[in-house]
Amino acid sequence: MIKAFQLFTLLFLLGGCTVRHGTYSVLSSRPMSLYTLAADNEIVAKNVSSAQTRYCFLVFPFDPSPKIDNAVETLLRQYQGDYLSNAEISHSKFSFLGLWSRESWKIGGNVVRIAK
């Protein structure tokens, strides 16, 4: 009985979830033409990921709201690519008693550069 109460208390104090929002063939934060998607484009980096995170205490955020576009743009700038292929997006949120929370968007995939 005591262990069940401890487990219930722990679940009440800690809460969190992660949601996978899907896998996308092509993902970019910039405007692009579908005619530029060709088989001879160069994969610059494979299986890379980036995350945008925000921490809150009570209802006061320490950072601006995380955005998917910012995570995609971070990867494209870092690897000097034009779009992501086989991209996967997930969102996670974790909180402790509603006093402290962490929310993040994570993007992963292959960075591709358009052949000129």
Buried (B, 14 or more C-beta within 10 A) or exposed (E): EEEEEEEEEEEEEEEEEEEEEEEBEBBBBEEEEEEEBEEEBEEBBEEBEBBBBBEBEEEEEEEEEBEBEBBBBBBBEEBEBBBBBBBBBBBBBBBEEEEEBBBBBBBBBBBBBBEE
